[in-house]
């Protein structure tokens, strides 16, 4: 019997009743990676893989209370943050996590818009994002999201600029010319990741799953480059797992 203890990984995200995105998708991803997944809800969403109807947000205090009880019981070094009401609350949560554990590593999946079309954030400014990213280990924007932050720059230019504040993994799923080609920017290096195959199928919550895979692989002790390679392989299998909008998780 394997008695090796699994690392704890925390997801702070929304509850999606379809299980395709948010906390449920993250927990599935963590289990597939053989890490112990913990979850903190930021909101209750009313959605499935085809439509997004409504969201009810939890207050910052409610989110912090969930975090506190988990940190009382578990040694958590890696946290993924997904859907959150606004940047003010995001900053409070990030600051709170660093207060509990100054060595915490946070992966932020900046969800500005649901795949079904619902917009979450309109007040996006470079200064706001840069200030938050000073306490983030890795941010995972797609091309649309990075250009919301830096509308006067190309996606690659924007990602490079943001990498002065934290590591940036720019996802290439929205790049029609180089479909699936991703880019990792750090303060001192650049790496691109070509897809082994082009996947035509799209999946509800694919951004959530990918950022959760990154967090899980970091928690398992892999360096950033290796983490990106492993996570890209996982999301490729997830996207290619079936023809529906809800993917299968397998390792």
C-alpha positions in Angstrom: 0.0 0.0 0.0 1.3 3.5 -0.9 1.4 5.5 2.3 3.1 8.6 0.7 1.1 11.7 1.8 -0.3 13.8 -0.9 0.3 17.6 -0.9 -2.7 19.8 -0.1 -3.9 22.2 -2.9 -6.5 24.9 -2.4 -9.0 26.2 -5.0 -10.7 29.5 -4.3 -13.3 29.8 -7.0 -17.0 29.8 -7.9 -19.4 26.9 -7.6 -20.6 25.6 -11.0 -23.4 23.1 -10.6 -22.5 21.4 -13.9 -19.1 20.5 -12.6 -17.4 21.7 -15.7 -15.8 24.8 -14.2 -15.0 26.3 -10.8 -14.3 24.4 -7.6 -15.8 21.1 -8.8 -13.7 21.1 -12.0 -10.6 22.0 -9.9 -11.2 19.2 -7.4 -11.5 16.7 -10.3 -8.3 17.9 -11.7 -6.5 17.7 -8.4 -7.7 14.1 -7.8 -6.5 13.1 -11.3 -3.1 14.5 -10.4 -3.0 12.7 -7.0 -3.0 15.7 -4.8 -5.6 16.4 -2.1 -7.9 19.2 -3.2 -9.6 21.7 -0.9 -12.2 24.2 -1.9 -13.4 27.7 -0.9 -16.4 29.1 -2.6 -16.5 32.7 -3.8 -20.0 32.5 -5.3 -22.8 30.3 -6.4 -23.4 30.4 -10.1 -26.5 29.3 -12.0 -25.2 27.7 -15.2 -24.5 24.7 -17.2 -22.1 24.1 -20.1 -24.4 25.9 -22.5 -25.6 29.0 -20.6 -24.9 31.3 -17.7 -27.9 32.8 -16.0 -26.9 34.4 -12.7 -24.3 34.6 -9.9 -24.7 35.2 -6.2 -21.4 36.5 -4.6 -20.2 35.6 -1.1 -18.8 38.4 1.0 -15.0 38.7 1.6 -15.5 37.8 5.3 -17.3 34.6 4.3 -14.4 33.7 1.9 -11.8 34.4 4.6 -13.7 32.3 7.2 -13.6 29.3 4.8 -9.9 29.9 4.2 -9.1 30.2 7.9 -10.7 26.9 8.9 -8.7 25.1 6.2 -5.4 26.6 7.1 -6.0 25.6 10.8 -6.2 22.0 9.7 -3.9 21.6 6.7 -0.4 22.7 5.6 -1.2 24.5 2.3 1.6 25.9 0.1 -0.2 26.3 -3.2 -3.5 28.1 -4.0 -5.4 28.6 -7.2 -7.8 31.6 -7.4 -10.5 31.6 -10.1 -13.8 33.5 -10.3 -14.0 36.4 -7.8 -16.4 39.3 -7.6 -14.0 42.2 -8.0 -10.4 43.2 -7.8 -10.8 44.8 -4.3 -11.9 41.5 -2.9 -9.2 39.7 -4.8 -6.5 41.9 -3.3 -8.0 41.3 0.2 -7.9 37.6 -0.3 -4.3 37.6 -1.7 -3.1 39.7 1.2 -4.9 37.5 3.7 -3.2 34.3 2.2 0.2 35.9 2.5 -0.5 36.9 6.1 -1.3 33.3 6.9 1.6 31.9 5.0 4.2 34.4 3.7 5.6 31.7 1.4 2.3 30.9 -0.3 2.4 30.5 -4.1 -0.7 31.7 -5.8 -1.9 30.8 -9.3 -4.5 33.2 -10.6 -6.8 32.4 -13.5 -8.2 35.8 -14.4 -11.8 35.1 -15.5 -13.1 38.2 -17.1 -15.9 36.5 -19.1 -17.7 33.2 -18.9 -17.5 30.9 -21.9 -21.3 31.3 -22.2 -20.8 35.1 -22.7 -21.4 36.6 -19.2 -19.0 39.4 -18.4 -17.7 39.6 -14.8 -15.3 42.6 -14.8 -15.5 46.0 -16.6 -13.1 48.0 -14.4 -9.9 46.4 -15.8 -6.8 48.6 -15.6 -3.1 47.7 -16.0 -2.2 49.5 -12.7 -4.8 47.4 -10.8 -3.7 44.1 -12.2 0.0 44.9 -11.8 -0.4 45.7 -8.1 -2.2 42.4 -7.5 0.4 40.5 -9.5 3.2 41.6 -7.2 1.9 38.9 -4.8 1.0 36.3 -7.4 3.3 33.6 -8.5 1.7 32.8 -11.8 -1.1 34.3 -13.9 -2.8 32.4 -16.7 -4.6 34.9 -19.1 -5.7 34.0 -22.6 -5.1 36.5 -25.4 -8.4 38.3 -25.0 -7.8 38.8 -21.3 -4.2 40.1 -21.6 -5.4 42.6 -24.2 -8.1 43.8 -21.8 -5.3 44.6 -19.4 -3.1 46.2 -22.1 -5.4 47.3 -25.0 -2.6 49.2 -26.7 -0.2 46.3 -26.9 -0.2 42.9 -28.7 -0.9 39.9 -26.5 2.8 38.9 -26.5 3.9 42.5 -25.6 1.3 42.6 -22.8 2.4 39.3 -21.4 6.0 40.4 -21.4 5.1 43.6 -19.7 3.1 41.9 -17.0 6.0 39.4 -16.4 7.8 42.2 -14.6 5.4 41.6 -11.8 4.8 37.8 -11.8 5.2 34.8 -14.1 2.8 34.9 -17.0 1.5 31.9 -18.9 -0.3 33.2 -22.0 -2.7 30.6 -23.4 -3.0 30.3 -27.1 -6.4 28.8 -27.5 -7.8 32.1 -29.0 -4.9 32.5 -31.4 -6.3 31.7 -34.8 -3.0 31.9 -36.6 -1.1 29.7 -34.1 -3.8 27.7 -32.5 -2.8 26.1 -29.1 0.6 27.7 -29.0 1.3 29.0 -25.5 3.9 31.3 -24.1 5.6 31.5 -20.7 7.2 34.8 -19.6 9.2 35.2 -16.5 11.4 38.2 -15.5 14.5 36.5 -16.9 13.3 34.0 -19.5 10.8 33.1 -22.3 9.5 29.7 -23.4 6.8 28.8 -25.9 4.9 25.5 -26.0 3.6 24.1 -29.3 0.6 21.7 -29.2 1.3 18.1 -30.0 -2.0 18.1 -31.9 -4.7 20.7 -32.7 -7.9 20.0 -30.8 -11.0 21.1 -32.5 -13.3 20.4 -29.5 -13.8 23.2 -27.0 -14.6 22.5 -23.4 -16.5 24.4 -20.7 -14.1 25.3 -17.9 -10.9 24.5 -19.8 -9.2 27.5 -18.3 -10.1 26.4 -14.8 -8.8 22.9 -15.5 -5.6 24.1 -16.9 -4.8 26.5 -14.1 -5.7 23.7 -11.6 -3.3 21.3 -13.3 -0.6 23.9 -13.1 -1.2 24.4 -9.4 -1.2 20.6 -8.8 2.0 20.0 -10.6 3.7 22.9 -8.7 2.5 21.3 -5.4 4.1 18.0 -6.5 7.4 19.7 -6.7 8.0 20.2 -10.4 9.9 23.3 -11.6 7.9 25.8 -13.6 8.9 24.7 -17.1 8.2 21.0 -16.3 4.9 22.0 -14.7 3.9 23.8 -17.9 4.8 20.8 -20.0 2.9 18.4 -17.9 -0.2 20.7 -17.6 -0.3 21.3 -21.3 -0.3 17.6 -21.9 -3.1 17.1 -19.4 -5.3 19.8 -20.9 -4.8 18.4 -24.4 -6.1 15.0 -23.2 -9.0 16.8 -21.5 -10.0 18.7 -24.6 -9.7 15.6 -26.7 -11.6 13.3 -24.2 -15.0 13.5 -26.0 -17.1 15.6 -28.3 -19.2 17.3 -25.7 -18.6 20.5 -23.8 -17.9 18.6 -20.5 -14.5 16.9 -20.6 -13.3 13.7 -18.9 -10.6 13.9 -16.3 -7.9 11.2 -16.6 -4.2 11.1 -15.8 
